[in-house]
């Protein structure tokens, strides 16, 4: 079993950087390409709990898709959760999980909080 689970987007330099830091520290990681295999509602709610964040805090509001569909709206927690479930690109990344703790590794060095 891997030491870490990383919700990863290979096109994201921050995500690649977090993966490199985990590997350099000698840890194994399960990579979840969340754009291809998005989390379920229960998984996303579990991630938010581990992160200690609200759904609205995990939203990438700068994404063109967010601006196209949700601009100018104050989303409720339920609406933010549903937006990320419908459009996983709206999730902040990378999310790195170890046990019952998680961080959004922006900058990638935040992953060290889990070492």
Secondary structure, 3 states (H helix, E strand, C coil): CCCEEEEECCCCHHHHHHHHHHHHCCCCEEEEECCCCCCCHHHHHHHHHHHCCCHHHHECCCCHHHHHHHCCCCCCHHHHHHHHHHCHHHECCCEEEECCEEEECCCHHHHHHHC
